[in-house]
Amino acid sequence: MAELKALSRTPDEEIEKALLIRYRQHHDDSVFREIHDHFGPELHNFIRGHLLSAFDAESDTEEILQETFLDLYCYRDQLQPATQLRAALYSMAKNNVDDHLRKAQAQKRDHHKNEGSRDLDKGIPSPKTDPAARDRLILLRQLLQKLSPTEAEAVRLVDLEGHTIPSAAELLGLPESTVWSRVRSGRKHLKELGDE
């Protein structure tokens, strides 16, 4: 934290570059916390501004903010020296906001179609409060990177975000049978990767 304070009088670009260099070199929790503390407030406002129509915008904002920093952690090995840290974080946040809104819309459609809504939080440990659940989520996101893009997207929508097969098919513009096939083969490959 002292290093970040020492940089507080330098332009934001210099702080961003210094944090990126240290994070790429050390990957330690203290640098990750500095990145979180430095960019967290502005990302919080950015996400909150995109969730004006959400039922519980504050709760959703915190969840998406945590997902964004979880993405940064999962993809840290892919960060390059030329990466613009702020731009990367905003891109991750926007993707998570879009996913959240798509999921909310799909669940609303499912409810209106009387297909039944799934209570995704009931009985499922939260990554925010359960370290084991957080570790499983990190591992799952890392393994998803090793699947084909089509399988990874289908598995992410159904198993990670809780879409039904019909709503995932609608989002992807594909037949339900195709989505189910991709989810099934993706799960099989994930199991094989997990057994390695």
C-alpha positions, 0 to 999 in steps of 0.5 A, spaced: 500 500 500 505 504 501 508 504 494 501 506 491 501 512 496 507 514 493 505 514 486 499 518 488 502 524 485 503 521 479 498 521 473 493 515 473 497 512 467 503 511 471 499 508 477 496 503 472 503 501 469 506 500 476 500 496 478 500 492 472 508 491 472 508 488 479 502 484 478 505 480 472 511 479 476 509 477 483 501 475 483 501 476 490 495 478 494 497 485 496 498 487 489 491 485 487 488 488 493 491 495 491 488 494 484 482 493 487 482 499 492 484 503 486 479 501 481 474 499 485 470 505 487 470 507 479 468 500 477 462 500 482 459 507 479 460 504 472 456 498 474 451 501 478 450 506 472 448 500 468 443 497 473 438 502 473 432 497 472 435 492 476 431 490 482 436 490 487 441 494 484 446 495 490 446 488 491 447 486 484 453 491 483 457 488 488 456 481 485 458 484 478 464 488 481 466 481 485 466 477 478 470 482 475 476 482 480 475 474 479 476 475 472 482 479 473 485 474 477 483 468 473 486 471 467 492 474 470 497 470 466 494 473 460 496 480 461 501 483 457 506 488 458 502 493 453 495 491 457 491 497 459 489 495 466 483 500 466 481 498 460 481 491 461 477 492 467 472 496 464 471 491 459 470 485 464 465 489 468 461 491 461 461 483 459 459 481 466 453 487 466 451 484 459 451 477 462 447 479 468 442 483 464 441 477 459 440 472 465 435 477 468 431 478 462 431 470 460 429 468 467 423 473 466 421 470 460 422 463 463 417 465 468 412 468 464 412 462 460 410 458 466 416 454 465 418 455 472 424 459 475 430 456 478 432 459 485 439 459 483 441 462 490 437 457 494 442 452 498 448 454 494 454 457 497 456 464 495 463 465 492 462 471 497 462 468 503 464 461 502 472 460 500 471 453 497 465 455 493 470 461 490 476 456 489 471 452 485 468 458 481 476 460 479 477 453 477 471 452 473 473 459 469 480 456 468 477 450 465 472 453 461 478 457 457 480 450 455 474 448 452 472 450 445 469 457 444 462 454 442 462 449 448 465 454 453 459 459 452 454 454 452 456 451 459 457 458 462 450 460 460 447 454 463 452 451 469 455 458 471 449 463 470 443 458 471 440 459 464 435 454 462 436 450 455 431 454 452 433 461 454 440 459 452 438 457 446 434 464 445 440 468 447 445 464 442 440 464 436 441 456 436 436 450 436 435 447 443 438 440 441 444 444 439 445 447 445 444 441 449 449 437 445 454 443 447 453 443 454 453 435 454 460 435 451 462 441 454 461 438 461 464 431 459 470 435 457 471 439 463 470 432 467 476 430 463 480 436 464 478 436 472 481 428 472 488 430 469 
